[in-house]
Amino acid sequence: MNLLGPDDMDLDEPSSLGNMVARDRCVRQVARRRCVAGPRVLSCMPRCRRSAWCEIRRDTQHRSPKLTLDGCNFDDATSKTPDFTGGRSTAIVVRVHGGTTDAMFSRHLAWAAELFAESSPSLPISKPALCILVDETFSEAGEIQRRVERLADAAGINTQAFSIYPYTEEDMLMQFPSLEVIRASLPKSQAVQDCFRLPGPKSMAWCFHVESLLVWWLQLQRTDRPGFVWVIEDDAGLSGSLLQFVGAYREEHADLITHGLQAVEDSWIWRDAASSKFLCLPRLERLRCAEHLQRFSSALFDALAGFSQQEVTGWSEMSVPTLCKSAGLVCVPIRAEHVGRVFRFDGKVPAAVWPHLCENQQTKNRWWHALKW
């Protein structure tokens, strides 16, 4: 485990949806929505999520080229899905859940306020500036949103600076049923079980980021989809300006910007946590990377949607870079000057150290992981 202390301050190192249903067929029952295509109870929302998915499914199947995977031959999967993005704006998405702390939410809201106040034509930022993607699997519907809104109100942050999109594990499984099969095939060791139970229960969104992101991406109107999306984990911290960081990559058009890219080792515990179609990929072609901070292009999102809809998916640390390469897209690393000394899955950045990191010239304007407070 990497633990950062005060003495480190002077370091130089940087299924299918079933029957298609129309929106007007959804009905309210006991202040909640039920979908007539099945017994599923939907969260209280302005409209039925599932009917939107049905429309999106028809739209993407009609417009996107089908990836040919017969016999696990991925040669035809290298053709890029057309980019239907209305512009080349950048969006920021923060993935949160019931265990996200108020301090974490306060950092996210500060980013939203900065982006909302300072974005300019030279660096187009999507509006709202930041989307908080909320996993409600183990929380009461709307509970996390109310927490965020209370914190924003207390800090005087304009609610137009951010949006909140809730989803659950059930939503993921509804669109991508192959995840259920993958879950059943996960190793049954105590270590794996502890990963999903400690320090609190985790949904499939914890390890399959792609499908949780696609639940959000596919509900966007094609003309509203940004050109690029920075995806940030809730416990990642930036010791500087998010606007400046995003601006540093405005001339970089790579489809995936990530950290710690490497080949998948035989000893890696999650190497086979994937669908059978994904596992047909040659072992030498499998890659993995860190997920604390990544940028996806719209072309990569569309390619991942095509793969996932054909049940080609896996543990997202592995599936994102591997399928990016399989689709013939471009991956580059996050620049070294933007990565802090502690930026890995088992890193710990104490709260007492954080102010120094944000002030010290050698450590400011870098990303750190994890801020578990």
Buried (B, 14 or more C-beta within 10 A) or exposed (E): EBEBEEEBBEEEEBEEBEEBBEEEEBEEEEEEBBBBBEEBBBBEEEEBBBBBBBBBBEBBEEEBEEBEBEEEEBEEBEBBBEBBBEEBBBBBBBBBBBBBBEBBBBBBBBBBBBBBEBBEEEBBBBBBBBBBBBBBBBBEBBEBBEBBBEBBEEEEBEBEBBBBBBBBBBBBBBBBEBBEEBBEEBEEEEEBEEBBEEEEEBBBBBBBBBBBBBBBBBBBEBEBBBBBBBBBBBBBBBBBBBBEBBBBBEEEEBBBBBBBBEEBEEEBBBBBBBBEBBBBBEEEEBBBBBBBBBBBBBBBBBBBBBBBBBBBBBBBBBBBBBBBBBBEBBBBBBBEEBBBBBBBBEBBBEEEBBEBBBEEEEBBBBBBBBBBB
